[in-house]
Amino acid sequence: MKRIAVLGSTGSIGRSTMDVVRHLPEEVRVTALAAHSNIDLLEAQIREFHPDVAAVYEPSAAKALRRRMPNCEILEGPQGLNAVAAHHNADFVVSAVVGTAGLAPTLAAIEARKDVGLANKEVLIAAGALVTSLARKNKINLIPIDSEHSALFQCLLGEERGAIRRLILTASGGPFRAHTDEQLQKVSVEDALRHPTWNMGPKVTIDSSTLMNKGLEIIEAYWLFGVSPDRIDVVIHPQSIIHSMVEFQDGSIKAQMNVPDMINPIQYALTYPRRLCGRFPPYDFTKYSSLTFSSPDTRRFRCLRLAYQALRAGGTLPCFMNAANEVLVNRFLKKEIPWHAIAHQLEGLMEKHQPIMNPDLRTILEVDAQARQEAQ
């Protein structure tokens, strides 16, 4: 039985992880949970799964949960998340805390020699070199949970990395792929949150609408698979049935496909290297008989181009871009700036940043804070 700790158990990925545990109660046991502040849901999860320990990032929420759950050890703050990540009775950690708040606990899990299921893009965007070198040093597996990177991971099993011609990330294109420039000027928050395929949290949904989500995935793929930026491509695939592809030197292409649902990549990460019975019926090719593809428009969706630029520049620029984008997305959600200003303001901020090469954790966190301040 695999014993897991879940960082971000009340978020979208965390809730889906709990669904997988319910589906595989003989295979997976929850031993530790961590959340930001949603103690109502966390309390329900504790009562259902009986973890050894839980943590709440927000101290006041942690105190309230202690009063409700006196028989469960409730930790608090960043140290609490780190303790859950390194918990002695867990051998696999699901890293699903949104933003750079997930960086320190992910590093704590790696230091404690836990295999990590990565559902937090920002960990590799902000500190890819640091995370991957530490993972190699501690000889642990980084198993991607994002559907696109899980697809690439599965396509590359048993293949020589030198045989790769290119990685091809698929993108739904978001809700605005057919919008004109004039229509993009009038996008509302409600429009941007209405994703045509996936049910995700607000930040990831907005990133999908700007194609920044795909840009972050390019950087993530670079660190996970060691393929140069000019060999990582993006193709718009509105049906979201093919989750990503690998093209090899001989011209062969492997594609991983299934209905668009995060349960599949989460279950694969939790049961790797085994494949256990899933919850979905056999794939119906007659129902999903038409798969279409097109090239992304980096003029209308500049965030994708900015991500490529950040990856090629290296150093702290991806970290700076990620943090500034997070703040700008939040400002859009609060209706302080229009949708099209996210990319416009982000580009201006990135042009002023002087990347610092080979940053340590302290430098990464300082740049993250600087970017947030400037974007605000």
C-alpha positions as semicolon CSV with decimal commas, in nm:
position;residue;x (nm);y (nm);z (nm)
1;M;0,000;0,000;0,000
2;K;0,126;0,348;-0,090
3;R;0,112;0,602;0,193
4;I;0,061;0,957;0,073
5;A;0,078;1,313;0,201
6;V;-0,128;1,568;0,010
7;L;-0,019;1,932;0,002
8;G;-0,320;2,136;-0,106
9;S;-0,582;1,874;-0,026
10;T;-0,876;2,116;-0,047
11;G;-0,792;2,249;-0,393
12;S;-0,902;2,108;-0,729
13;I;-0,615;1,856;-0,760
14;G;-0,635;1,769;-0,391
15;R;-1,007;1,690;-0,412
16;S;-0,950;1,473;-0,719
17;T;-0,668;1,295;-0,534
18;M;-0,915;1,211;-0,257
19;D;-1,148;1,066;-0,523
20;V;-0,868;0,837;-0,640
21;V;-0,806;0,724;-0,281
22;R;-1,176;0,644;-0,245
23;H;-1,154;0,442;-0,565
24;L;-0,842;0,252;-0,452
25;P;-0,879;0,210;-0,073
26;E;-0,673;-0,110;-0,072
27;E;-0,386;0,053;-0,260
28;V;-0,353;0,406;-0,121
29;R;-0,369;0,544;0,234
30;V;-0,367;0,912;0,332
31;T;-0,127;0,977;0,620
32;A;-0,092;1,357;0,610
33;L;-0,290;1,651;0,471
34;A;-0,221;2,022;0,427
35;A;-0,442;2,310;0,316
36;H;-0,430;2,688;0,305
37;S;-0,740;2,793;0,502
38;N;-1,047;2,590;0,394
39;I;-1,089;2,417;0,729
40;D;-1,448;2,310;0,663
41;L;-1,340;2,079;0,381
42;L;-1,017;1,983;0,557
43;E;-1,214;1,880;0,864
44;A;-1,437;1,658;0,648
45;Q;-1,127;1,502;0,487
46;I;-0,970;1,435;0,827
47;R;-1,287;1,265;0,950
48;E;-1,305;1,050;0,637
49;F;-0,939;0,955;0,585
50;H;-0,797;0,969;0,941
51;P;-0,448;1,108;0,863
52;D;-0,178;1,104;1,129
53;V;-0,133;1,481;1,099
54;A;-0,275;1,783;0,918
55;A;-0,149;2,136;0,859
56;V;-0,318;2,468;0,785
57;Y;-0,111;2,747;0,633
58;E;-0,322;3,024;0,788
59;P;-0,248;3,027;1,166
60;S;-0,589;3,159;1,276
61;A;-0,763;2,889;1,069
62;A;-0,533;2,627;1,223
63;K;-0,633;2,737;1,574
64;A;-1,001;2,713;1,480
65;L;-0,951;2,362;1,342
66;R;-0,771;2,250;1,659
67;R;-1,079;2,344;1,860
68;R;-1,294;2,135;1,624
69;M;-1,053;1,838;1,600
70;P;-0,882;1,801;1,940
71;N;-0,781;1,441;1,868
72;C;-0,585;1,520;1,549
73;E;-0,244;1,686;1,545
74;I;-0,292;2,019;1,361
75;L;0,021;2,208;1,255
76;E;0,029;2,562;1,115
77;G;0,215;2,799;0,886
78;P;0,493;2,722;0,637
79;Q;0,663;2,498;0,895
80;G;0,347;2,292;0,921
81;L;0,338;2,237;0,544
82;N;0,706;2,138;0,549
83;A;0,640;1,890;0,830
84;V;0,353;1,729;0,637
85;A;0,576;1,705;0,328
86;A;0,850;1,530;0,524
87;H;0,617;1,318;0,739
88;H;0,786;0,991;0,837
89;N;0,477;0,781;0,761
90;A;0,441;0,897;0,399
91;D;0,639;0,761;0,106
92;F;0,475;0,974;-0,169
93;V;0,388;1,344;-0,161
94;V;0,131;1,510;-0,388
95;S;0,251;1,869;-0,434
96;A;-0,064;2,065;-0,524
97;V;-0,026;2,390;-0,331
98;V;-0,083;2,679;-0,573
99;G;0,205;2,922;-0,632
100;T;0,553;2,948;-0,488
101;A;0,411;2,864;-0,144
102;G;0,450;2,506;-0,265
103;L;0,825;2,538;-0,327
104;A;0,962;2,499;0,028
105;P;0,743;2,197;0,119
106;T;0,829;2,027;-0,210
107;L;1,199;2,073;-0,136
108;A;1,134;1,940;0,216
109;A;0,974;1,627;0,067
110;I;1,271;1,573;-0,164
111;E;1,518;1,624;0,122
112;A;1,324;1,359;0,315
113;R;1,364;1,126;0,014
114;K;0,995;1,109;-0,073
115;D;0,882;1,052;-0,429
116;V;0,686;1,358;-0,542
117;G;0,380;1,387;-0,764
118;L;0,411;1,738;-0,908
119;A;0,086;1,923;-0,971
120;N;0,235;2,263;-0,889
121;K;0,386;2,422;-1,200
122;E;0,543;2,706;-1,006
123;V;0,787;2,475;-0,827
124;L;0,974;2,406;-1,152
125;I;0,909;2,748;-1,308
126;A;1,068;2,933;-1,017
127;A;1,336;2,683;-0,916
128;G;1,372;2,417;-1,184
129;A;1,748;2,374;-1,152
130;L;1,733;2,362;-0,773
131;V;1,448;2,109;-0,760
132;T;1,575;1,872;-1,028
133;S;1,934;1,869;-0,899
134;L;1,810;1,796;-0,546
135;A;1,586;1,518;-0,681
136;R;1,885;1,359;-0,858
137;K;2,099;1,392;-0,545
138;N;1,836;1,219;-0,328
139;K;1,749;0,964;-0,599
140;I;1,374;1,027;-0,584
141;N;1,115;1,020;-0,863
142;L;0,943;1,338;-0,980
143;I;0,616;1,212;-1,129
144;P;0,424;1,481;-1,320
145;I;0,053;1,510;-1,246
146;D;-0,036;1,777;-1,503
147;S;-0,219;1,592;-1,779
148;E;0,023;1,716;-2,046
149;H;0,338;1,618;-1,861
150;S;0,192;1,290;-1,745
151;A;0,125;1,221;-2,114
152;L;0,487;1,301;-2,207
153;F;0,615;1,094;-1,914
154;Q;0,410;0,794;-2,030
155;C;0,512;0,834;-2,396
156;L;0,880;0,842;-2,299
157;L;0,879;0,527;-2,085
158;G;1,127;0,280;-2,235
159;E;1,256;0,534;-2,489
160;E;1,606;0,677;-2,521
161;R;1,610;1,053;-2,460
162;G;1,851;1,095;-2,749
163;A;1,585;0,963;-2,985
164;I;1,348;1,256;-2,918
165;R;1,293;1,497;-3,206
166;R;1,043;1,715;-3,022
167;L;0,785;1,727;-2,745
168;I;0,441;1,846;-2,852
169;L;0,219;1,994;-2,581
170;T;-0,149;2,018;-2,668
171;A;-0,361;2,314;-2,558
172;S;-0,737;2,351;-2,562
173;G;-0,689;2,713;-2,670
174;G;-0,913;2,836;-2,389
175;P;-1,243;3,021;-2,434
176;F;-1,106;3,294;-2,662
177;R;-0,917;3,106;-2,933
178;A;-1,159;3,231;-3,203
179;H;-1,197;3,585;-3,066
180;T;-1,101;3,886;-3,274
181;D;-0,876;4,162;-3,140
182;E;-1,187;4,374;-3,082
183;Q;-1,358;4,099;-2,884
184;L;-1,047;4,044;-2,670
185;Q;-1,064;4,409;-2,563
186;K;-1,406;4,340;-2,404
187;V;-1,338;4,014;-2,220
188;S;-1,498;3,995;-1,874
189;V;-1,389;3,797;-1,570
190;E;-1,697;3,580;-1,608
191;D;-1,608;3,508;-1,972
192;A;-1,250;3,412;-1,883
193;L;-1,362;3,176;-1,606
194;R;-1,586;2,985;-1,846
195;H;-1,339;2,723;-1,974
196;P;-1,480;2,508;-2,256
197;T;-1,317;2,179;-2,148
198;W;-1,161;2,170;-1,801
199;N;-1,295;2,247;-1,454
200;M;-1,002;2,413;-1,274
201;G;-0,933;2,675;-1,011
202;P;-0,966;3,044;-1,108
203;K;-0,594;3,119;-1,146
204;V;-0,524;2,823;-1,375
205;T;-0,843;2,896;-1,573
206;I;-0,734;3,254;-1,641
207;D;-0,385;3,132;-1,734
208;S;-0,549;2,895;-1,981
209;S;-0,739;3,185;-2,138
210;T;-0,415;3,381;-2,195
211;L;-0,215;3,067;-2,291
212;M;0,023;3,142;-2,003
213;N;-0,073;2,802;-1,864
214;K;0,082;2,645;-2,172
215;G;0,384;2,872;-2,146
216;L;0,444;2,756;-1,790
217;E;0,410;2,397;-1,910
218;I;0,685;2,454;-2,169
219;I;0,923;2,557;-1,890
220;E;0,808;2,265;-1,677
221;A;0,868;2,021;-1,966
222;Y;1,219;2,159;-2,013
223;W;1,312;2,077;-1,653
224;L;1,133;1,743;-1,638
225;F;1,262;1,598;-1,964
226;G;1,581;1,791;-2,050
227;V;1,471;1,889;-2,402
228;S;1,583;2,226;-2,541
229;P;1,319;2,502;-2,585
230;D;1,340;2,492;-2,966
231;R;1,226;2,126;-2,953
232;I;0,918;2,190;-2,738
233;D;0,615;2,283;-2,950
234;V;0,255;2,371;-2,874
235;V;-0,047;2,278;-3,085
236;I;-0,407;2,388;-3,025
237;H;-0,633;2,085;-2,984
238;P;-0,979;2,200;-2,867
239;Q;-1,114;1,853;-2,790
240;S;-0,841;1,791;-2,526
241;I;-0,842;1,418;-2,599
242;I;-0,473;1,391;-2,690
243;H;-0,290;1,529;-2,388
244;S;0,055;1,552;-2,545
245;M;0,280;1,379;-2,798
246;V;0,642;1,286;-2,852
247;E;0,790;1,281;-3,202
248;F;1,102;1,068;-3,241
249;Q;1,397;1,098;-3,479
250;D;1,257;0,830;-3,712
251;G;0,934;1,028;-3,759
252;S;0,723;0,808;-3,531
253;I;0,485;0,990;-3,296
254;K;0,351;0,860;-2,965
255;A;0,037;1,024;-2,828
256;Q;-0,129;0,967;-2,492
257;M;-0,506;1,014;-2,500
258;N;-0,812;0,978;-2,281
259;V;-1,121;1,180;-2,195
260;P;-1,034;1,517;-2,035
261;D;-1,035;1,441;-1,663
262;M;-0,758;1,484;-1,406
263;I;-0,841;1,153;-1,237
264;N;-0,632;0,960;-1,492
265;P;-0,296;1,135;-1,444
266;I;-0,345;1,151;-1,067
267;Q;-0,417;0,780;-1,043
268;Y;-0,120;0,698;-1,267
269;A;0,111;0,906;-1,045
270;L;-0,018;0,737;-0,729
271;T;0,012;0,383;-0,868
272;Y;0,325;0,422;-1,088
273;P;0,473;0,203;-1,226
274;R;0,156;-0,008;-1,215
275;R;-0,167;0,055;-1,402
276;L;-0,473;-0,032;-1,198
277;C;-0,839;-0,045;-1,296
278;G;-0,974;0,303;-1,360
279;R;-1,318;0,454;-1,317
280;F;-1,395;0,532;-1,679
281;P;-1,568;0,310;-1,938
282;P;-1,379;0,203;-2,253
283;Y;-1,300;0,493;-2,484
284;D;-1,571;0,552;-2,746
285;F;-1,405;0,644;-3,076
286;T;-1,744;0,706;-3,236
287;K;-1,830;0,969;-2,974
288;Y;-1,493;1,144;-3,009
289;S;-1,447;1,085;-3,380
290;S;-1,311;1,427;-3,479
291;L;-0,978;1,556;-3,347
292;T;-0,858;1,893;-3,481
293;F;-0,530;2,083;-3,451
294;S;-0,404;2,434;-3,526
295;S;-0,109;2,658;-3,443
296;P;-0,127;2,899;-3,148
297;D;-0,145;3,272;-3,225
298;T;0,138;3,429;-3,023
299;R;0,042;3,778;-3,140
300;R;-0,303;3,770;-2,979
301;F;-0,183;3,548;-2,694
302;R;0,152;3,703;-2,607
303;C;0,194;3,517;-2,279
304;L;0,301;3,205;-2,469
305;R;0,577;3,399;-2,642
306;L;0,684;3,559;-2,314
307;A;0,726;3,216;-2,155
308;Y;0,956;3,102;-2,436
309;Q;1,159;3,422;-2,389
310;A;1,186;3,363;-2,014
311;L;1,301;3,004;-2,061
312;R;1,567;3,102;-2,315
313;A;1,695;3,387;-2,096
314;G;1,706;3,157;-1,793
315;G;1,819;3,254;-1,444
316;T;1,552;3,426;-1,239
317;L;1,342;3,551;-1,532
318;P;1,099;3,253;-1,530
319;C;1,053;3,301;-1,154
320;F;0,996;3,675;-1,200
321;M;0,750;3,617;-1,487
322;N;0,554;3,358;-1,291
323;A;0,516;3,572;-0,979
324;A;0,428;3,888;-1,171
325;N;0,173;3,697;-1,378
326;E;0,013;3,556;-1,063
327;V;-0,043;3,906;-0,926
328;L;-0,171;4,042;-1,258
329;V;-0,417;3,752;-1,288
330;N;-0,538;3,827;-0,935
331;R;-0,579;4,195;-1,025
332;F;-0,784;4,094;-1,329
333;L;-1,002;3,865;-1,114
334;K;-1,063;4,162;-0,883
335;K;-1,151;4,369;-1,194
336;E;-0,866;4,615;-1,136
337;I;-0,720;4,564;-1,486
338;P;-0,867;4,436;-1,817
339;W;-0,785;4,090;-1,953
340;H;-0,558;4,218;-2,231
341;A;-0,351;4,413;-1,977
342;I;-0,222;4,091;-1,819
343;A;0,014;4,019;-2,110
344;H;0,085;4,388;-2,182
345;Q;0,189;4,474;-1,828
346;L;0,376;4,146;-1,784
347;E;0,587;4,215;-2,092
348;G;0,680;4,560;-1,961
349;L;0,779;4,423;-1,622
350;M;0,988;4,144;-1,773
351;E;1,179;4,387;-1,997
352;K;1,304;4,571;-1,686
353;H;1,418;4,260;-1,497
354;Q;1,787;4,171;-1,507
355;P;1,805;3,791;-1,467
356;I;2,033;3,652;-1,197
357;M;2,200;3,331;-1,308
358;N;2,222;3,017;-1,090
359;P;2,004;3,155;-0,807
360;D;1,982;2,986;-0,469
361;L;1,654;2,949;-0,278
362;R;1,694;3,281;-0,097
363;T;1,748;3,468;-0,424
364;I;1,449;3,294;-0,584
365;L;1,222;3,398;-0,298
366;E;1,357;3,756;-0,307
367;V;1,293;3,782;-0,683
368;D;0,946;3,633;-0,636
369;A;0,864;3,900;-0,375
370;Q;1,012;4,175;-0,593
371;A;0,804;4,069;-0,893
372;R;0,485;4,064;-0,686
373;Q;0,550;4,411;-0,552
374;E;0,619;4,554;-0,898
375;A;0,314;4,384;-1,052
376;Q;0,090;4,513;-0,775
